[in-house]
């Protein structure tokens, strides 16, 4: 029996033979094997290459913000998104948590579920897949789902290209892609990007990045393939301040954010990352072997609330050893996917410093009362005295298994499971600490040690029934654990809270239709979470974590595209999210307050988007997209709502002629002034983060 080739192998063979391969829209995320999205028993969305190009996507949130069930916003107008899938990721105060992010099958998410996006070059991405909910065999220690970034394989034929863009707010972008055949069986490609934005409409929001990626591919005599990528990123990102109620009102009137009263005026994240990954694929009879190895090393300078993080000895390495086995079950084709994972994240001598340049005032604070130099505002992000040194090691290893078979012509069954062991170890010396109550520095707790181990389990059972040749119905039940991160454990221990892993159980049914003119997905789900890890912000701005007793997340998602003609596509999406605490006692001051029955904050109950894309035979093209967020509660107490926003619209107008393409992209066309995040703490202090006003960029690209 001949095994099915993977996408990489197909592309490699076509490159050798000089052939073009036409591939149906498929997913490689849900099952690790190329599968039509209609045949996946779970909600999955794919953002294609044309959409990425039309929208001139430079940041991940711009690509997935209109997928129902996904909340994607950035407070910096740069690669610093807040990503939430069906409520998972809500606890993250920075970066992305509870969501597995992968690139070409290689995990970018650290073992403790933290993902940085500043070293991802979105201009090297040709498509994006978003698998929603727990239970994926890809998702080690993540319950929200999987985001897979797929770049152009070195084996894939394509034109070389240079792209140049300029815009307001100091926007500049240069991107170069070249590919060539080095020999009969060797291929190489190079991608280079350099971009910058000044964001003059608010203080401390500059961003620039330089990124380079080199890929090499080799096809062996037995048709096995080896593909290796080397990449380097240098990213410098200033992180703007939050606003008070009064400052937000000024922003809504002027579209400007300057001279705020926020204490920490000079937050930033400056990073340098070198990464290498290699993938080998070899067919042996009915088995396809797919081992992957990866390594990255990085350093960053990261001033945040209270302290300046400076860490230059960090490394992540791991392997994923996978095999696919095609066989017979019930007299029909069946597939077994199995593998083992090992991943280690090591940090040596991570340092924290006091801010050197600060405005202070002498006050009497705390209990018993003491006289302290209370920090009013930072004046720079220059380092002061050494405050803390820490070594940490996080290890994750596990195994996964998935079987897909068809007991009848009209039914597809998939069963999967994954087990992992996660170990976290931190050793350090806290010399000084920032006291959120007195807003001043104080003596630290000295030497400390944290060791935690979690056993994690996930599983999924799904079934697809083919109602017609064009429409499938599916149902699935899935479960997964989520462990707290090292920083969450440490923050909780300061408040004498012992964090437990959470357990998610997701029930889902849906319909998927694919015709020549219509794409339609409908999903209804309920996600019950026990011991969900939630974020609490106290009156002094300190973030702590606790386990909510139970939460229940119920939702409906609809996504559709209709091809009106060869030139015109229209579509829309809608998400209804009913996310509530079933049992949760929140610590407020010296006591606890029940939040039973309250809605989770930040998640709008209603979220929808619309788009139209038009492309004429003469090369003229246009695309308009609009999105709306309904109101949402700003706190766990449900004491106040933010009104959300309506019809924030992006527009693209362009022209293609032979090797030339020029387009104008206008984001936030009507120049709406609104908040991408509105929060309220337990003592009624409100804070707002501004979304970007209108921005304009002109881009020219040439293929050669």
C-alpha positions as semicolon CSV with decimal commas, in nm:
position;residue;x (nm);y (nm);z (nm)
1;X;0,000;0,000;0,000
2;X;0,145;0,335;-0,102
3;X;0,166;0,589;0,176
4;X;0,031;0,940;0,125
5;X;0,305;1,195;0,074
6;X;0,327;1,495;0,305
7;X;0,303;1,846;0,160
8;X;0,680;1,893;0,190
9;X;0,752;1,571;0,003
10;X;0,505;1,660;-0,272
11;X;0,665;2,002;-0,313
12;X;1,014;1,852;-0,318
13;X;0,922;1,600;-0,586
14;X;0,750;1,867;-0,794
15;X;1,058;2,088;-0,766
16;X;1,275;1,804;-0,895
17;X;1,037;1,732;-1,183
18;X;0,968;2,095;-1,268
19;X;0,594;2,041;-1,217
20;X;0,328;2,261;-1,062
21;X;0,112;2,105;-0,792
22;X;-0,242;2,228;-0,734
23;X;-0,342;2,170;-0,374
24;X;-0,692;2,193;-0,232
25;X;-0,730;2,418;0,076
26;X;-0,621;2,192;0,359
27;X;-0,517;2,196;0,724
28;X;-0,195;2,042;0,850
29;X;-0,255;2,150;1,211
30;X;-0,546;1,943;1,341
31;X;-0,419;1,599;1,239
32;X;-0,053;1,665;1,144
33;X;-0,149;1,530;0,800
34;X;-0,284;1,742;0,514
35;X;-0,662;1,718;0,555
36;X;-0,944;1,920;0,397
37;X;-1,085;2,150;0,665
38;X;-1,432;2,007;0,599
39;X;-1,304;1,670;0,726
40;X;-1,175;1,802;1,060
41;X;-1,403;1,736;1,358
42;X;-1,328;2,068;1,524
43;X;-1,354;2,437;1,446
44;X;-1,055;2,544;1,237
45;X;-0,996;2,860;1,033
46;X;-0,744;2,923;0,755
47;X;-0,616;3,266;0,649
48;X;-0,487;3,233;0,295
49;X;-0,198;3,400;0,116
50;X;-0,420;3,635;-0,086
51;X;-0,576;3,777;0,231
52;X;-0,234;3,825;0,389
53;X;-0,110;4,013;0,082
54;X;-0,425;4,221;0,033
55;X;-0,430;4,338;0,394
56;X;-0,052;4,397;0,393
57;X;-0,032;4,206;0,719
58;X;0,279;4,285;0,924
59;X;0,153;4,172;1,268
60;X;-0,019;3,847;1,366
61;X;-0,325;4,016;1,520
62;X;-0,413;4,180;1,187
63;X;-0,433;3,836;1,025
64;X;-0,665;3,662;1,271
65;X;-0,867;3,945;1,429
66;X;-1,178;3,864;1,222
67;X;-1,189;3,491;1,300
68;X;-1,496;3,421;1,518
69;X;-1,401;3,318;1,869
70;X;-1,063;3,492;1,848
71;X;-0,996;3,819;2,030
72;X;-0,680;3,974;1,886
73;X;-0,567;4,328;1,967
74;X;-0,239;4,511;2,023
75;X;-0,176;4,800;2,259
76;X;0,148;4,894;2,080
77;X;0,055;4,889;1,708
78;X;0,340;4,637;1,667
79;X;0,406;4,263;1,722
80;X;0,289;4,266;2,085
81;X;-0,060;4,116;2,064
82;X;-0,309;4,009;2,320
83;X;-0,455;3,687;2,178
84;X;-0,750;3,502;2,327
85;X;-0,924;3,197;2,180
86;X;-1,262;3,118;2,336
87;X;-1,151;3,283;2,659
88;X;-0,815;3,104;2,683
89;X;-0,526;3,350;2,716
90;X;-0,733;3,601;2,916
91;X;-0,499;3,569;3,215
92;X;-0,189;3,687;3,022
93;X;-0,055;4,025;3,131
94;X;0,199;4,022;2,846
95;X;0,277;3,793;2,554
96;X;0,044;3,503;2,476
97;X;-0,051;3,221;2,714
98;X;-0,259;2,902;2,693
99;X;-0,230;2,893;2,310
100;X;0,021;2,681;2,119
101;X;0,191;2,872;1,837
102;X;0,381;2,679;1,571
103;X;0,568;2,760;1,252
104;X;0,590;2,487;0,989
105;X;0,529;2,220;1,253
106;X;0,792;2,357;1,494
107;X;0,660;2,490;1,827
108;X;0,737;2,855;1,904
109;X;0,563;2,837;2,241
110;X;0,783;2,776;2,545
111;X;0,715;2,470;2,762
112;X;0,526;2,684;3,019
113;X;0,290;2,807;2,738
114;X;0,443;3,156;2,684
115;X;0,488;3,283;2,327
116;X;0,674;3,589;2,200
117;X;0,574;3,724;1,859
118;X;0,847;3,984;1,811
119;X;1,075;3,736;1,633
120;X;0,815;3,617;1,379
121;X;0,844;3,773;1,032
122;X;0,485;3,782;0,907
123;X;0,610;3,869;0,557
124;X;0,752;3,518;0,534
125;X;0,413;3,363;0,619
126;X;0,196;3,234;0,335
127;X;-0,100;3,104;0,538
128;X;-0,223;3,077;0,896
129;X;-0,433;2,807;1,058
130;X;-0,624;2,854;1,385
131;X;-0,755;2,542;1,559
132;X;-0,989;2,637;1,843
133;X;-1,036;2,453;2,170
134;X;-0,851;2,189;2,374
135;X;-0,747;1,837;2,279
136;X;-0,505;1,891;1,991
137;X;-0,211;1,649;1,974
138;X;0,003;1,955;1,893
139;X;-0,100;2,141;2,206
140;X;0,132;2,045;2,491
141;X;0,027;2,238;2,805
142;X;-0,218;2,458;2,615
143;X;-0,597;2,449;2,629
144;X;-0,697;2,738;2,402
145;X;-0,600;2,584;2,071
146;X;-0,324;2,604;1,812
147;X;-0,208;2,880;1,578
148;X;0,011;2,747;1,298
149;X;0,212;2,983;1,075
150;X;0,299;2,824;0,743
151;X;0,583;2,972;0,542
152;X;0,674;2,899;0,183
153;X;0,878;2,581;0,167
154;X;1,222;2,603;0,010
155;X;1,101;2,332;-0,229
156;X;0,805;2,541;-0,347
157;X;0,835;2,716;-0,683
158;X;0,768;3,090;-0,683
159;X;0,884;3,426;-0,808
160;X;1,151;3,625;-0,627
161;X;1,017;3,952;-0,489
162;X;1,113;4,285;-0,341
163;X;0,856;4,492;-0,151
164;X;0,888;4,851;-0,029
165;X;0,634;5,040;0,181
166;X;0,607;5,387;0,335
167;X;0,333;5,552;0,535
168;X;0,235;5,804;0,798
169;X;0,347;5,774;1,162
170;X;0,698;5,709;1,027
171;X;0,608;5,370;0,878
172;X;0,881;5,211;0,666
173;X;0,909;4,855;0,537
174;X;1,145;4,663;0,309
175;X;1,111;4,293;0,231
176;X;1,317;4,073;-0,003
177;X;1,252;3,708;-0,096
178;X;1,480;3,509;-0,327
179;X;1,498;3,137;-0,401
180;X;1,724;2,925;-0,618
181;X;1,832;2,573;-0,703
182;X;2,190;2,511;-0,595
183;X;2,223;2,175;-0,763
184;X;2,016;1,890;-0,893
185;X;1,877;1,813;-0,547
186;X;1,959;2,119;-0,338
187;X;1,750;2,433;-0,296
188;X;1,794;2,755;-0,095
189;X;1,591;3,065;-0,016
190;X;1,655;3,392;0,165
191;X;1,408;3,631;0,325
192;X;1,511;3,972;0,460
193;X;1,282;4,226;0,628
194;X;1,339;4,562;0,789
195;X;1,057;4,772;0,924
196;X;0,999;5,066;1,157
197;X;0,718;5,282;1,289
198;X;0,736;5,591;1,508
199;X;0,372;5,617;1,627
200;X;0,406;5,990;1,696
201;X;0,046;6,013;1,815
202;X;0,153;5,887;2,157
203;X;0,463;5,878;2,375
204;X;0,707;5,586;2,401
205;X;0,568;5,376;2,115
206;X;0,852;5,347;1,861
207;X;0,923;5,010;1,702
208;X;1,183;4,872;1,463
209;X;1,289;4,522;1,360
210;X;1,544;4,359;1,132
211;X;1,488;3,995;1,038
212;X;1,665;3,748;0,812
213;X;1,586;3,384;0,733
214;X;1,793;3,137;0,532
215;X;1,646;2,800;0,428
216;X;1,812;2,502;0,269
217;X;1,646;2,190;0,133
218;X;1,789;1,862;0,005
219;X;1,616;1,572;-0,168
220;X;1,790;1,237;-0,121
221;X;1,806;0,957;-0,379
222;X;1,533;0,766;-0,192
223;X;1,307;1,077;-0,209
224;X;1,356;1,158;0,159
225;X;1,381;1,531;0,228
226;X;1,574;1,749;0,472
227;X;1,476;2,114;0,524
228;X;1,668;2,347;0,756
229;X;1,607;2,709;0,851
230;X;1,839;2,960;1,019
231;X;1,683;3,288;1,134
232;X;1,792;3,599;1,322
233;X;1,582;3,883;1,459
234;X;1,670;4,209;1,628
235;X;1,360;4,384;1,759
236;X;1,327;4,708;1,958
237;X;0,982;4,792;2,089
238;X;0,874;5,065;2,328
239;X;0,555;4,988;2,520
240;X;0,322;5,285;2,580
241;X;0,152;5,372;2,906
242;X;-0,205;5,305;3,008
243;X;-0,447;5,596;3,051
244;X;-0,672;5,713;3,332
245;X;-1,039;5,801;3,271
246;X;-0,953;6,168;3,220
247;X;-0,665;6,089;2,984
248;X;-0,884;5,851;2,783
249;X;-1,144;6,126;2,739
250;X;-0,869;6,352;2,600
251;X;-0,763;6,076;2,361
252;X;-1,120;6,031;2,238
253;X;-1,131;6,403;2,156
254;X;-0,784;6,445;2,003
255;X;-0,652;6,103;1,899
256;X;-0,331;6,186;2,087
257;X;-0,179;6,038;2,403
258;X;0,094;6,249;2,562
259;X;0,223;6,337;2,910
260;X;0,015;6,084;3,099
261;X;0,037;6,038;3,475
262;X;0,122;5,670;3,445
263;X;0,401;5,570;3,681
264;X;0,603;5,355;3,440
265;X;0,666;5,572;3,135
266;X;0,956;5,380;2,983
267;X;0,850;5,019;2,939
268;X;1,010;4,838;2,646
269;X;1,116;4,502;2,509
270;X;1,437;4,490;2,306
271;X;1,525;4,141;2,185
272;X;1,781;3,950;1,981
273;X;1,692;3,596;1,877
274;X;1,880;3,334;1,680
275;X;1,690;3,018;1,586
276;X;1,753;2,700;1,390
277;X;1,519;2,415;1,307
278;X;1,550;2,113;1,083
279;X;1,288;1,868;0,952
280;X;1,352;1,531;0,796
281;X;1,093;1,318;0,614
282;X;1,147;0,962;0,495
283;X;0,908;0,696;0,372
284;X;0,972;0,336;0,481
285;X;0,701;0,109;0,347
286;X;0,371;0,227;0,491
287;X;0,541;0,451;0,748
288;X;0,643;0,815;0,704
289;X;0,904;0,929;0,956
290;X;0,903;1,303;1,042
291;X;1,161;1,393;1,309
292;X;1,211;1,763;1,388
293;X;1,482;1,933;1,592
294;X;1,491;2,298;1,698
295;X;1,698;2,541;1,902
296;X;1,684;2,912;1,976
297;X;1,883;3,144;2,194
298;X;1,774;3,493;2,287
299;X;1,839;3,792;2,507
300;X;1,617;4,081;2,599
301;X;1,611;4,412;2,781
302;X;1,262;4,448;2,924
303;X;1,171;4,740;3,157
304;X;0,828;4,672;3,310
305;X;0,628;4,767;3,617
306;X;0,864;4,810;3,913
307;X;1,176;4,652;3,765
308;X;1,402;4,635;3,460
309;X;1,456;4,281;3,331
310;X;1,791;4,216;3,164
311;X;1,856;3,860;3,050
312;X;2,119;3,754;2,796
313;X;2,163;3,379;2,852
314;X;1,842;3,206;2,747
315;X;1,800;2,900;2,529
316;X;1,525;2,665;2,419
317;X;1,587;2,333;2,250
318;X;1,373;2,034;2,171
319;X;1,264;1,760;1,938
320;X;0,942;1,614;1,805
321;X;0,978;1,261;1,669
322;X;0,668;1,183;1,464
323;X;0,556;0,896;1,243
324;X;0,251;0,851;1,020
325;X;0,128;0,500;0,944
326;X;-0,127;0,431;0,670
327;X;-0,318;0,108;0,716
328;X;-0,659;-0,055;0,677
329;X;-0,949;-0,046;0,925
330;X;-1,302;-0,165;0,847
331;X;-1,171;-0,235;0,497
332;X;-1,094;0,131;0,433
333;X;-0,795;0,364;0,452
334;X;-0,696;0,466;0,805
335;X;-0,412;0,672;0,948
336;X;-0,219;0,651;1,273
337;X;-0,011;0,949;1,390
338;X;0,222;0,893;1,685
339;X;0,517;1,073;1,836
340;X;0,718;1,186;2,136
341;X;0,817;1,538;2,241
342;X;1,103;1,670;2,451
343;X;1,160;2,040;2,517
344;X;1,377;2,240;2,759
345;X;1,383;2,614;2,837
346;X;1,693;2,729;3,030
347;X;1,770;3,076;3,166
348;X;2,093;3,156;3,348
349;X;2,161;3,468;3,556
350;X;1,846;3,658;3,460
351;X;1,879;3,995;3,632
352;X;1,633;4,255;3,754
353;X;1,733;4,612;3,833
354;X;1,580;4,911;4,001
355;X;1,501;5,207;3,778
356;X;1,786;5,455;3,815
357;X;1,617;5,778;3,709
358;X;1,291;5,837;3,894
359;X;1,088;6,116;4,049
360;X;1,006;6,041;4,412
361;X;0,833;6,203;4,706
362;X;0,874;6,125;5,074
363;X;0,553;5,984;5,224
364;X;0,438;5,785;5,522
365;X;0,271;5,463;5,408
366;X;0,203;5,100;5,496
367;X;0,128;4,933;5,828
368;X;0,291;4,986;6,062
369;X;0,353;5,332;5,910
370;X;0,699;5,390;5,763
371;X;0,856;5,678;5,572
372;X;0,944;5,581;5,212
373;X;1,053;5,742;4,887
374;X;0,740;5,683;4,682
375;X;0,801;5,659;4,306
376;X;0,596;5,917;4,116
377;X;0,724;5,848;3,764
378;X;1,021;5,706;3,576
379;X;1,245;5,946;3,382
380;X;1,434;5,685;3,177
381;X;1,488;5,311;3,154
382;X;1,849;5,327;3,268
383;X;1,939;5,052;3,513
384;X;1,997;5,128;3,880
385;X;2,097;4,888;4,158
386;X;2,083;4,512;4,101
387;X;1,759;4,386;4,258
388;X;1,736;4,016;4,173
389;X;1,921;3,727;4,005
390;X;1,750;3,407;3,895
391;X;1,824;3,078;3,722
392;X;1,534;2,877;3,584
393;X;1,476;2,554;3,395
394;X;1,149;2,430;3,247
395;X;1,129;2,081;3,100
396;X;0,842;1,919;2,913
397;X;0,834;1,571;2,769
398;X;0,546;1,360;2,650
399;X;0,389;1,136;2,389
400;X;0,085;1,158;2,160
401;X;-0,128;0,925;1,951
402;X;-0,408;0,981;1,700
403;X;-0,609;0,733;1,493
404;X;-0,839;0,838;1,207
405;X;-1,063;0,585;1,033
406;X;-1,395;0,546;0,848
407;X;-1,629;0,269;0,970
408;X;-1,865;0,354;0,680
409;X;-1,848;0,562;0,361
410;X;-2,024;0,853;0,533
411;X;-1,855;0,858;0,875
412;X;-1,503;0,960;0,982
413;X;-1,386;0,898;1,339
414;X;-1,077;1,044;1,502
415;X;-0,947;0,956;1,847
416;X;-0,641;1,114;2,003
417;X;-0,460;1,146;2,333
418;X;-0,153;1,319;2,467
419;X;0,030;1,290;2,801
420;X;0,304;1,525;2,918
421;X;0,511;1,593;3,226
422;X;0,605;1,953;3,299
423;X;0,874;2,045;3,554
424;X;0,954;2,402;3,660
425;X;1,252;2,501;3,872
426;X;1,357;2,852;3,978
427;X;1,643;2,950;4,208
428;X;1,731;3,308;4,287
429;X;1,822;3,587;4,523
430;X;1,580;3,877;4,570
431;X;1,788;4,168;4,699
432;X;1,524;4,438;4,652
433;X;1,153;4,423;4,569
434;X;0,899;4,675;4,452
435;X;0,619;4,725;4,707
436;X;0,294;4,787;4,520
437;X;0,125;4,922;4,832
438;X;0,381;5,190;4,921
439;X;0,496;5,237;4,558
440;X;0,857;5,218;4,666
441;X;1,153;4,982;4,676
442;X;1,215;4,771;4,984
443;X;1,445;4,490;5,094
444;X;1,375;4,161;4,919
445;X;1,318;3,816;5,065
446;X;1,668;3,692;4,985
447;X;1,731;3,340;4,859
448;X;1,436;3,144;4,722
449;X;1,360;2,821;4,541
450;X;1,051;2,703;4,354
451;X;1,009;2,349;4,221
452;X;0,682;2,233;4,069
453;X;0,585;1,931;3,860
454;X;0,257;1,881;3,675
455;X;0,126;1,574;3,496
456;X;-0,083;1,687;3,199
457;X;-0,339;1,494;2,999
458;X;-0,542;1,573;2,689
459;X;-0,772;1,366;2,469
460;X;-1,028;1,412;2,194
461;X;-1,298;1,200;2,032
462;X;-1,452;1,337;1,713
463;X;-1,694;1,216;1,449
464;X;-1,788;1,352;1,106
465;X;-2,103;1,256;0,917
466;X;-2,129;1,341;0,546
467;X;-2,480;1,481;0,506
468;X;-2,426;1,553;0,135
469;X;-2,135;1,576;-0,106
470;X;-2,086;1,937;0,003
471;X;-2,187;1,943;0,370
472;X;-2,049;1,761;0,673
473;X;-2,180;1,758;1,028
474;X;-1,939;1,698;1,316
475;X;-1,939;1,645;1,690
476;X;-1,650;1,620;1,935
477;X;-1,562;1,604;2,300
478;X;-1,215;1,704;2,419
479;X;-1,031;1,759;2,744
480;X;-0,693;1,907;2,842
481;X;-0,495;2,038;3,139
482;X;-0,326;2,377;3,169
483;X;-0,041;2,431;3,417
484;X;0,043;2,774;3,561
485;X;0,363;2,943;3,444
486;X;0,666;2,999;3,662
487;X;0,596;3,371;3,698
488;X;0,234;3,300;3,793
489;X;0,342;3,049;4,058
490;X;0,589;3,299;4,204
491;X;0,332;3,583;4,208
492;X;0,071;3,358;4,370
493;X;0,313;3,239;4,638
494;X;0,374;3,599;4,744
495;X;0,004;3,610;4,835
496;X;0,020;3,259;4,986
497;X;-0,182;3,108;4,701
498;X;-0,100;2,759;4,573
499;X;-0,194;2,738;4,206
500;X;-0,332;2,415;4,066
501;X;-0,350;2,306;3,703
502;X;-0,682;2,371;3,531
503;X;-0,892;2,110;3,354
504;X;-1,097;2,190;3,042
505;X;-1,373;1,977;2,894
506;X;-1,510;2,098;2,560
507;X;-1,829;1,977;2,385
508;X;-1,880;2,091;2,027
509;X;-2,110;2,033;1,730
510;X;-2,100;2,200;1,392
511;X;-2,166;2,211;1,018
512;X;-1,919;2,269;0,734
513;X;-2,020;2,338;0,373
514;X;-1,786;2,367;0,075
515;X;-1,914;2,432;-0,279
516;X;-1,768;2,610;-0,580
517;X;-1,926;2,935;-0,460
518;X;-1,987;2,894;-0,087
519;X;-1,773;2,838;0,221
520;X;-1,966;2,809;0,548
521;X;-1,873;2,701;0,901
522;X;-2,106;2,688;1,202
523;X;-1,995;2,575;1,550
524;X;-2,173;2,555;1,887
525;X;-1,969;2,467;2,193
526;X;-1,959;2,451;2,571
527;X;-1,628;2,456;2,755
528;X;-1,636;2,368;3,127
529;X;-1,322;2,465;3,316
530;X;-1,230;2,354;3,666
531;X;-0,968;2,554;3,859
532;X;-0,929;2,809;3,578
533;X;-0,625;3,030;3,640
534;X;-0,747;3,390;3,651
535;X;-0,570;3,724;3,678
536;X;-0,656;3,969;3,954
537;X;-0,536;4,328;3,964
538;X;-0,545;4,487;4,308
539;X;-0,584;4,855;4,394
540;X;-0,211;4,921;4,372
541;X;-0,185;4,774;4,022
542;X;-0,022;4,451;4,137
543;X;-0,119;4,146;3,934
544;X;-0,178;3,821;4,121
545;X;-0,323;3,487;4,014
546;X;-0,571;3,247;4,164
547;X;-0,777;2,942;4,069
548;X;-1,142;3,012;4,004
549;X;-1,356;2,723;4,121
550;X;-1,537;2,667;3,793
551;X;-1,613;2,860;3,475
552;X;-1,855;2,778;3,195
553;X;-1,795;2,909;2,844
554;X;-2,072;2,867;2,590
555;X;-2,058;3,006;2,241
556;X;-2,172;3,006;1,881
557;X;-1,945;3,085;1,586
558;X;-2,039;3,148;1,225
559;X;-1,808;3,215;0,932
560;X;-1,900;3,232;0,564
561;X;-1,761;3,342;0,227
562;X;-1,971;3,361;-0,090
563;X;-1,820;3,392;-0,436
564;X;-2,061;3,626;-0,615
565;X;-1,861;3,617;-0,937
566;X;-1,509;3,548;-1,059
567;X;-1,425;3,903;-0,949
568;X;-1,617;3,949;-0,624
569;X;-1,612;3,766;-0,289
570;X;-1,816;3,872;0,012
571;X;-1,819;3,725;0,360
572;X;-1,872;3,771;0,729
573;X;-1,826;3,617;1,071
574;X;-2,009;3,630;1,401
575;X;-1,927;3,504;1,751
576;X;-2,158;3,485;2,051
577;X;-1,968;3,430;2,376
578;X;-2,142;3,359;2,706
579;X;-1,854;3,309;2,951
580;X;-1,937;3,299;3,324
581;X;-1,786;3,212;3,659
582;X;-1,982;2,925;3,809
583;X;-1,797;2,943;4,140
584;X;-1,523;3,196;4,218
585;X;-1,433;3,380;4,539
586;X;-1,211;3,678;4,462
587;X;-0,977;3,820;4,723
588;X;-1,057;4,186;4,791
589;X;-0,858;4,360;5,062
590;X;-0,856;4,136;5,365
591;X;-1,155;3,925;5,264
592;X;-1,315;3,742;4,975
593;X;-1,615;3,831;4,760
594;X;-1,822;3,582;4,562
595;X;-1,825;3,631;4,185
596;X;-2,054;3,333;4,123
597;X;-2,262;3,385;3,809
598;X;-2,061;3,687;3,689
599;X;-1,931;3,721;3,335
600;X;-1,560;3,694;3,262
601;X;-1,416;4,041;3,189
602;X;-1,293;4,175;2,855
603;X;-1,474;3,920;2,635
604;X;-1,759;4,081;2,436
605;X;-2,079;3,880;2,414
606;X;-2,115;3,978;2,048
607;X;-1,835;4,013;1,794
608;X;-1,872;4,031;1,417
609;X;-1,699;4,131;1,095
610;X;-1,779;4,176;0,725
611;X;-1,562;4,194;0,415
612;X;-1,577;4,232;0,038
613;X;-1,288;4,163;-0,202
614;X;-1,296;4,269;-0,567
615;X;-1,040;4,192;-0,836
616;X;-1,084;4,277;-1,204
617;X;-0,919;4,118;-1,505
618;X;-0,741;4,445;-1,581
619;X;-0,551;4,426;-1,251
620;X;-0,754;4,668;-1,039
621;X;-0,840;4,531;-0,696
622;X;-0,998;4,644;-0,371
623;X;-1,082;4,500;-0,031
624;X;-1,285;4,644;0,255
625;X;-1,309;4,485;0,600
626;X;-1,502;4,606;0,903
627;X;-1,514;4,471;1,258
628;X;-1,724;4,536;1,567
629;X;-1,691;4,443;1,933
630;X;-1,992;4,455;2,163
631;X;-1,974;4,582;2,519
632;X;-1,789;4,386;2,786
633;X;-1,737;4,400;3,161
634;X;-1,418;4,564;3,282
635;X;-1,375;4,359;3,600
636;X;-1,465;4,034;3,771
637;X;-1,725;4,217;3,982
638;X;-1,918;4,317;3,663
639;X;-1,948;4,666;3,810
640;X;-1,890;4,855;3,484
641;X;-1,902;4,796;3,109
642;X;-1,695;4,935;2,826
643;X;-1,913;5,005;2,523
644;X;-1,682;4,840;2,268
645;X;-1,674;4,975;1,913
646;X;-1,868;4,953;1,588
647;X;-1,754;4,918;1,228
648;X;-1,384;4,993;1,252
649;X;-1,300;4,965;0,883
650;X;-0,987;4,889;0,680
651;X;-0,957;4,959;0,307
652;X;-0,720;4,838;0,036
653;X;-0,708;4,972;-0,320
654;X;-0,447;4,835;-0,557
655;X;-0,334;4,756;-0,908
656;X;-0,145;4,456;-1,045
657;X;0,026;4,448;-1,384
658;X;0,254;4,162;-1,481
659;X;0,537;4,163;-1,223
660;X;0,427;4,490;-1,059
661;X;0,188;4,545;-0,769
662;X;0,106;4,873;-0,596
663;X;-0,153;4,913;-0,324
664;X;-0,280;5,160;-0,069
665;X;-0,381;5,026;0,272
666;X;-0,579;5,244;0,511
667;X;-0,642;5,103;0,856
668;X;-0,918;5,250;1,073
669;X;-1,052;5,436;0,771
670;X;-1,298;5,657;0,963
671;X;-1,037;5,739;1,230
672;X;-1,225;5,600;1,530
673;X;-1,075;5,675;1,872
674;X;-1,143;5,383;2,104
675;X;-0,980;5,154;2,361
676;X;-0,839;4,815;2,269
677;X;-0,856;4,727;2,637
678;X;-1,050;4,872;2,930
679;X;-0,996;4,737;3,283
680;X;-1,105;4,815;3,636
681;X;-0,946;4,691;3,958
682;X;-1,115;4,583;4,280
683;X;-1,098;4,938;4,419
684;X;-1,264;5,104;4,114
685;X;-0,949;5,238;3,946
686;X;-1,003;5,238;3,568
687;X;-0,730;5,203;3,304
688;X;-0,748;5,219;2,925
689;X;-0,514;5,125;2,641
690;X;-0,568;5,309;2,316
691;X;-0,618;5,144;1,980
692;X;-0,432;5,297;1,688
693;X;-0,599;5,585;1,499
694;X;-0,610;5,588;1,120
695;X;-0,288;5,489;0,945
696;X;-0,200;5,495;0,576
697;X;0,065;5,293;0,391
698;X;0,159;5,266;0,024
699;X;0,336;4,946;-0,083
700;X;0,505;4,856;-0,410
701;X;0,629;4,507;-0,493
702;X;0,810;4,366;-0,794
703;X;0,850;3,999;-0,884
704;X;1,159;3,891;-1,074
